[in-house]
């Protein structure tokens, strides 16, 4: 791996920390997370859809919010 500049390494560390904190928060809240692995989405968590193909991809299936 190539040597990163100190600024770039600091940015990378900040991004890794932010991702780790976000995933931990989602875990504590009981929310699932989605990762991209080997060209496919991977759903992780207790409430994760069992079959990713069953997730809503059409706007008609998305929950409606009131403004």
LINLINHU-V293921 format. One record per residue. N is the residue number from 0. RES is the residue in one letter. PHI is phi as a letter, one per 20 degrees, with the letter a starting at -180 (none if undefined). Layout:
n=(N,N)
res=(RES,RES)
phi=(PHI,PHI)
//
This chain:
n=(0,1,2,3,4,5,6,7,8,9,10,11,12,13,14,15,16,17,18,19,20,21,22,23,24,25,26,27,28,29,30,31,32,33,34,35,36,37,38,39,40,41,42,43,44,45,46,47,48,49,50,51,52,53,54,55,56,57,58,59,60,61,62,63,64,65,66)
res=(X,X,X,X,X,X,X,X,X,X,X,X,X,X,X,X,X,X,X,X,X,X,X,X,X,X,X,X,X,X,X,X,X,X,X,X,X,X,X,X,X,X,X,X,X,X,X,X,X,X,X,X,X,X,X,X,X,X,X,X,X,X,X,X,X,X,X)
phi=(none,f,f,e,f,g,f,f,f,f,f,f,f,f,f,f,f,f,f,f,f,f,f,f,f,f,f,f,e,m,e,e,c,d,d,d,b,l,m,c,f,c,e,c,p,f,e,f,g,f,c,g,f,e,f,f,c,d,g,f,e,f,f,e,d,e,d)
//
